[in-house]
Amino acid sequence: MTEHVAELELIRLTKRFAQVIAVDRVSLRLGRGEFLSLLGPSGCGKTTTLRMIAGFVHPDEGRIVYRGRDITEDPPYRRDAGLVFQNYALFPHMSVGDNVAFGLRMRRAAKHVIRERAAWALDLVRLSGYEHRRPHELSGGQQQRVAVARVLATGASLLLFDEPFSNLDAKLRKEMQGELRELQQQLGIAVVHVTHDQEEAMSMSDRLIIMNEGRVVQEGGPGDVYRTPGSEFVAEFMGQCNRLTAHVIEPHHDPAHARLALESGGQLQLARSELGHARGRVSVLIRPEHIEIALAGAIRGRANVLAGVVRRVVYRGSTTTLHINLDESTEVLVEVSNPSDGPLAYTPGTQVDLSVPISAIRVFSD
């Protein structure tokens, strides 16, 4: 269970490279035992932030506080943090055992401590018996475990991961995500994890920090960020999202609700409280999985029903993505679960109705 006591705190951290501001006044707190993911597109500043925490990049402004101690000027070896690199950075000429023991030897630990800690760490990542192998004799997943064991053996109480699964195939990536998360929870170690993979971040993290252009644009639990994005950027970055253009209509006779007149035709109703400051021409964002689909006429009479025609059907195993034309220039995606007893009833050319729940609608100023 994550505590509210701060393990790590970044205070207005800033880094410039020439005229480019890579990290712009980033502040965040990491709780003890918390798994925190820095998520964002390439160039957003997440890796630079991680490397400043590790001590490999020095900030131009701001402070890094670990367990109440300012470590901004400390070298990496005094930070009690272990960084697992994207390419694992294993020494090819060393055995697995020597790779795991390397950090302890650099710290001049006693031989019996090195032996015991290395054995403990390899057992923890389920690689006991692999001590004498070389990295090239291991699979990608096993190499990653060696890199994790090397960090754990040093006794680091803060783990830093930089795109740790990018070199693995899809199936192994999911397996390793689960193993790493279970290991982190077992040890109660705080983790800062950098990735551009939204699904990876949501499945592993206690909390997300979404970054763009060097700044934190939103933070929160995975479900909160996905369901209630604070901006159009976050909504579209965090998975598939339909974007429609509309004009806000606020009827005088109904103070509780507003209507969105879509440029593609049709209207959607939502609570006025959900509009925020959005008025006039707006962007309407709806997740594909939140739209209910039926054959034309089957759900008429409800509020928030749009008519369309199926253009394309994309089978994805457990789900199917339907591409629906609302008019000649407007397409929306609808994601549905595949039935176990046969094919879907929707094929290209099928006329359909789409039902959009009020709770699924997010509106942003255009």
C-alpha positions as CSV (number, residue, x, y, z in Angstrom):
1,M,0.0,0.0,0.0
2,T,1.4,3.4,-1.0
3,E,2.1,5.8,1.8
4,H,1.7,9.6,1.6
5,V,5.2,10.2,3.0
6,A,7.4,11.6,0.2
7,E,10.2,9.3,-0.8
8,L,11.4,11.6,-3.6
9,E,10.5,15.2,-4.4
10,L,11.4,17.3,-7.4
11,I,11.0,21.0,-6.9
12,R,10.7,23.2,-10.0
13,L,13.4,21.1,-11.9
14,T,14.6,22.8,-15.1
15,K,17.1,21.7,-17.7
16,R,18.2,23.5,-20.9
17,F,20.2,22.3,-23.8
18,A,21.4,25.4,-25.6
19,Q,18.2,27.3,-26.5
20,V,15.9,24.3,-25.9
21,I,14.1,23.9,-22.6
22,A,14.0,20.1,-22.2
23,V,12.5,20.2,-18.7
24,D,10.5,23.2,-17.6
25,R,9.9,23.7,-13.8
26,V,8.8,20.2,-13.1
27,S,7.6,19.5,-9.6
28,L,6.4,16.1,-8.4
29,R,6.3,13.8,-5.3
30,L,6.9,10.1,-5.2
31,G,5.4,8.2,-2.2
32,R,7.1,5.3,-0.4
33,G,6.4,2.1,-2.3
34,E,4.8,3.9,-5.1
35,F,5.1,3.0,-8.8
36,L,5.1,6.3,-10.8
37,S,5.3,6.5,-14.6
38,L,6.4,9.5,-16.5
39,L,4.5,9.2,-19.8
40,G,4.6,11.3,-22.9
41,P,5.7,11.5,-26.6
42,S,9.3,11.6,-27.7
43,G,11.1,14.8,-26.7
44,C,8.7,15.6,-23.9
45,G,11.4,15.7,-21.2
46,K,10.6,12.4,-19.4
47,T,14.0,10.7,-19.9
48,T,15.9,13.9,-19.1
49,T,13.9,14.1,-15.8
50,L,14.8,10.5,-15.0
51,R,18.5,11.1,-15.7
52,M,18.5,14.2,-13.4
53,I,17.0,12.0,-10.6
54,A,19.8,9.4,-11.3
55,G,22.5,12.1,-11.2
56,F,23.7,11.7,-14.8
57,V,22.3,15.1,-15.9
58,H,22.7,18.2,-13.7
59,P,19.7,20.5,-13.5
60,D,20.0,24.2,-14.3
61,E,17.4,25.1,-11.7
62,G,15.4,23.4,-9.0
63,R,16.1,20.8,-6.4
64,I,15.9,17.0,-5.9
65,V,15.1,15.9,-2.4
66,Y,15.3,12.2,-1.4
67,R,13.9,11.2,2.0
68,G,14.2,14.8,3.2
69,R,17.9,15.2,2.0
70,D,18.8,17.5,-0.8
71,I,20.7,15.3,-3.3
72,T,20.8,17.8,-6.2
73,E,24.6,18.0,-6.1
74,D,25.3,14.4,-5.1
75,P,27.0,12.1,-7.7
76,P,25.1,9.0,-8.9
77,Y,26.8,6.6,-6.5
78,R,25.6,8.6,-3.4
79,R,21.9,8.7,-4.4
80,D,20.7,5.2,-3.3
81,A,19.0,4.9,-6.7
82,G,19.5,2.2,-9.3
83,L,18.9,3.0,-13.0
84,V,18.0,0.1,-15.4
85,F,18.9,1.3,-18.9
86,Q,16.9,0.7,-22.0
87,N,19.6,-1.6,-23.5
88,Y,20.3,-3.1,-20.0
89,A,24.0,-2.1,-20.3
90,L,25.3,-5.6,-19.3
91,F,29.0,-6.3,-19.7
92,P,29.3,-8.9,-22.4
93,H,32.7,-10.2,-21.2
94,M,31.4,-10.9,-17.7
95,S,29.3,-13.7,-16.4
96,V,25.8,-13.1,-15.1
97,G,27.1,-13.4,-11.5
98,D,29.9,-10.9,-12.1
99,N,27.4,-8.5,-13.8
100,V,25.1,-8.7,-10.7
101,A,28.1,-8.2,-8.3
102,F,29.6,-5.3,-10.2
103,G,28.0,-2.5,-8.3
104,L,28.9,-4.1,-5.0
105,R,32.5,-4.5,-6.0
106,M,32.7,-0.9,-7.0
107,R,31.5,0.0,-3.5
108,R,34.2,-2.3,-2.1
109,A,31.8,-4.5,-0.2
110,A,33.2,-7.5,1.7
111,K,33.5,-10.7,-0.4
112,H,30.9,-12.5,1.7
113,V,28.4,-9.6,1.3
114,I,28.9,-9.6,-2.4
115,R,28.4,-13.3,-2.6
116,E,25.2,-13.3,-0.4
117,R,23.7,-10.2,-2.0
118,A,24.3,-11.4,-5.6
119,A,22.8,-14.8,-4.8
120,W,19.8,-13.2,-3.1
121,A,19.2,-10.9,-6.1
122,L,19.4,-13.7,-8.7
123,D,17.0,-15.8,-6.7
124,L,14.6,-12.9,-6.5
125,V,14.5,-12.6,-10.3
126,R,14.4,-16.4,-10.7
127,L,17.8,-16.7,-12.3
128,S,19.6,-18.9,-9.7
129,G,21.8,-21.4,-11.5
130,Y,22.6,-18.9,-14.3
131,E,25.6,-17.3,-12.5
132,H,28.2,-18.7,-15.0
133,R,26.4,-17.8,-18.2
134,R,27.3,-14.8,-20.4
135,P,24.6,-12.2,-21.4
136,H,24.6,-13.4,-25.0
137,E,23.4,-16.8,-23.8
138,L,20.3,-15.4,-22.3
139,S,16.9,-14.3,-23.8
140,G,15.9,-10.7,-23.8
141,G,13.7,-11.2,-20.8
142,Q,16.5,-12.9,-18.9
143,Q,18.9,-10.1,-19.7
144,Q,16.5,-7.6,-18.3
145,R,16.2,-9.7,-15.1
146,V,20.0,-9.6,-14.7
147,A,19.9,-5.8,-15.1
148,V,17.2,-5.6,-12.3
149,A,19.2,-8.0,-10.1
150,R,22.3,-5.9,-10.5
151,V,20.4,-2.9,-9.1
152,L,18.7,-4.8,-6.3
153,A,22.0,-6.3,-5.1
154,T,23.4,-2.9,-4.3
155,G,20.5,-2.3,-1.9
156,A,19.1,0.6,-3.8
157,S,15.8,1.8,-2.3
158,L,14.7,3.7,-5.4
159,L,14.5,2.0,-8.9
160,L,14.6,4.0,-12.1
161,F,13.5,2.4,-15.4
162,D,14.1,4.0,-18.8
163,E,11.8,2.3,-21.4
164,P,12.7,-1.1,-19.9
165,F,10.5,-3.2,-22.2
166,S,11.2,-1.6,-25.6
167,N,13.5,-4.4,-26.8
168,L,11.1,-7.2,-26.1
169,D,8.4,-8.8,-28.3
170,A,4.8,-8.1,-27.4
171,K,4.1,-11.4,-25.5
172,L,7.3,-11.2,-23.4
173,R,6.8,-7.5,-22.8
174,K,3.5,-8.2,-21.0
175,E,5.0,-11.1,-19.0
176,M,7.9,-8.9,-17.9
177,Q,5.6,-6.0,-17.0
178,G,3.6,-8.3,-14.6
179,E,6.8,-9.8,-13.1
180,L,8.4,-6.4,-12.5
181,R,5.2,-5.1,-10.9
182,E,4.9,-8.1,-8.6
183,L,8.5,-7.8,-7.6
184,Q,8.2,-4.1,-6.8
185,Q,5.1,-4.7,-4.7
186,Q,6.8,-7.6,-2.9
187,L,9.8,-5.5,-2.0
188,G,7.9,-2.2,-1.4
189,I,10.5,-0.3,-3.4
190,A,9.5,3.1,-5.0
191,V,9.9,3.2,-8.8
192,V,10.1,5.9,-11.4
193,H,9.3,4.4,-14.8
194,V,9.7,6.2,-18.1
195,T,7.7,5.1,-21.1
196,H,5.8,6.3,-24.1
197,D,3.5,3.3,-24.1
198,Q,0.1,4.2,-22.6
199,E,-1.1,0.7,-22.0
200,E,2.2,-0.3,-20.3
201,A,2.0,2.8,-18.0
202,M,-1.7,2.2,-17.1
203,S,-1.3,-1.5,-16.4
204,M,1.7,-1.1,-14.0
205,S,1.4,2.3,-12.3
206,D,-0.1,3.6,-9.1
207,R,0.1,7.1,-10.6
208,L,0.8,8.7,-14.0
209,I,2.7,12.0,-14.7
210,I,1.8,13.1,-18.3
211,M,4.4,15.3,-19.8
212,N,4.5,17.4,-23.0
213,E,7.1,20.0,-24.2
214,G,9.0,19.7,-20.9
215,R,6.1,20.3,-18.6
216,V,3.7,18.2,-16.5
217,V,0.3,18.6,-18.1
218,Q,-1.7,16.2,-15.9
219,E,-1.1,13.7,-13.1
220,G,-3.4,11.1,-11.4
221,G,-4.3,7.5,-11.2
222,P,-4.4,5.6,-14.5
223,G,-8.2,5.3,-14.5
224,D,-8.7,9.0,-13.6
225,V,-6.4,10.3,-16.3
226,Y,-8.0,8.0,-18.9
227,R,-11.6,8.8,-18.0
228,T,-11.3,12.5,-17.2
229,P,-8.4,13.9,-19.3
230,G,-7.7,17.6,-18.5
231,S,-6.9,18.6,-22.1
232,E,-7.4,17.6,-25.7
233,F,-3.7,16.5,-25.8
234,V,-4.1,14.1,-22.8
235,A,-7.3,12.7,-24.2
236,E,-5.8,11.9,-27.6
237,F,-2.5,10.7,-26.2
238,M,-4.1,8.3,-23.8
239,G,-5.4,5.8,-26.3
240,Q,-7.9,6.1,-29.2
241,C,-10.3,8.9,-29.1
242,N,-12.9,10.2,-31.6
243,R,-12.8,14.0,-32.1
244,L,-15.8,15.7,-33.4
245,T,-16.5,19.5,-34.0
246,A,-19.6,21.0,-32.6
247,H,-21.3,24.3,-31.6
248,V,-22.6,24.7,-28.0
249,I,-26.3,25.5,-27.7
250,E,-27.6,26.5,-24.2
251,P,-31.4,26.4,-24.1
252,H,-33.0,28.9,-21.7
253,H,-35.8,26.5,-20.8
254,D,-33.3,23.8,-19.5
255,P,-30.7,25.3,-17.1
256,A,-29.3,21.8,-16.3
257,H,-28.3,20.7,-19.8
258,A,-26.6,22.0,-23.0
259,R,-26.7,20.6,-26.5
260,L,-23.8,20.1,-28.9
261,A,-24.8,20.6,-32.5
262,L,-22.3,18.5,-34.5
263,E,-20.9,19.8,-37.8
264,S,-21.4,16.3,-39.2
265,G,-25.2,16.5,-38.3
266,G,-27.1,15.4,-35.2
267,Q,-26.9,16.6,-31.6
268,L,-25.6,15.4,-28.3
269,Q,-26.8,16.4,-24.9
270,L,-24.7,16.8,-21.8
271,A,-24.8,18.5,-18.4
272,R,-23.9,22.2,-18.5
273,S,-21.5,21.6,-15.6
274,E,-19.5,19.4,-17.9
275,L,-18.9,22.3,-20.4
276,G,-16.5,24.2,-18.1
277,H,-15.5,27.3,-19.9
278,A,-16.0,25.8,-23.3
279,R,-18.4,27.9,-25.4
280,G,-19.1,28.5,-29.1
281,R,-17.2,26.1,-31.4
282,V,-15.8,23.2,-29.4
283,S,-14.1,19.8,-29.8
284,V,-16.0,16.8,-28.6
285,L,-14.0,13.7,-27.6
286,I,-15.5,10.3,-27.1
287,R,-13.7,7.0,-26.5
288,P,-14.5,4.2,-29.1
289,E,-15.3,1.7,-26.4
290,H,-17.9,4.0,-24.7
291,I,-20.2,4.1,-27.8
292,E,-23.0,1.6,-28.1
293,I,-23.9,0.4,-31.6
294,A,-27.1,-1.2,-32.9
295,L,-28.7,-1.8,-36.3
296,A,-30.5,1.3,-37.6
297,G,-33.8,1.9,-35.8
298,A,-33.1,-0.5,-32.9
299,I,-32.3,2.3,-30.4
300,R,-34.2,5.3,-31.8
301,G,-36.0,7.4,-29.3
302,R,-33.1,7.6,-26.9
303,A,-31.1,10.8,-26.4
304,N,-27.7,11.1,-28.0
305,V,-28.2,8.7,-30.9
306,L,-26.3,9.4,-34.1
307,A,-27.0,7.6,-37.5
308,G,-24.1,6.2,-39.5
309,V,-22.9,3.7,-42.0
310,V,-20.2,1.0,-41.4
311,R,-17.2,1.7,-43.7
312,R,-14.7,-0.8,-42.5
313,V,-14.4,-3.7,-40.0
314,V,-11.1,-4.4,-38.4
315,Y,-10.9,-7.7,-36.4
316,R,-8.5,-7.6,-33.4
317,G,-9.1,-10.9,-31.7
318,S,-11.1,-10.2,-28.6
319,T,-12.5,-7.0,-30.0
320,T,-13.4,-5.5,-33.4
321,T,-13.0,-1.9,-34.4
322,L,-15.8,-0.5,-36.6
323,H,-15.1,2.5,-38.7
324,I,-18.4,4.4,-39.0
325,N,-19.1,7.3,-41.4
326,L,-21.5,9.9,-39.9
327,D,-21.2,11.9,-43.2
328,E,-18.9,11.9,-46.2
329,S,-16.1,13.5,-44.2
330,T,-16.6,12.5,-40.6
331,E,-15.6,9.0,-39.3
332,V,-15.9,7.6,-35.8
333,L,-14.4,4.5,-34.4
334,V,-16.5,2.1,-32.3
335,E,-14.9,-0.8,-30.4
336,V,-17.0,-3.8,-29.5
337,S,-16.3,-7.2,-27.9
338,N,-16.5,-10.1,-30.3
339,P,-19.2,-12.7,-29.6
340,S,-18.1,-16.2,-28.8
341,D,-20.8,-17.9,-31.0
342,G,-20.2,-16.3,-34.4
343,P,-19.4,-13.2,-36.4
344,L,-20.6,-9.7,-35.7
345,A,-23.8,-8.5,-37.5
346,Y,-22.0,-5.5,-38.9
347,T,-20.4,-5.5,-42.3
348,P,-19.4,-2.6,-44.6
349,G,-22.5,-0.8,-45.8
350,T,-24.6,-1.6,-42.8
351,Q,-26.7,1.3,-41.5
352,V,-26.3,1.7,-37.8
353,D,-27.3,3.9,-34.8
354,L,-24.7,5.0,-32.3
355,S,-25.7,5.7,-28.7
356,V,-23.3,8.0,-26.8
357,P,-23.7,8.1,-22.9
358,I,-23.5,11.6,-21.4
359,S,-20.8,10.4,-19.1
360,A,-18.6,9.5,-22.1
361,I,-18.5,13.1,-23.6
362,R,-15.5,15.4,-23.0
363,V,-15.7,18.9,-24.4
364,F,-12.7,21.3,-25.0
365,S,-12.6,24.8,-26.5
366,D,-11.7,24.5,-30.2
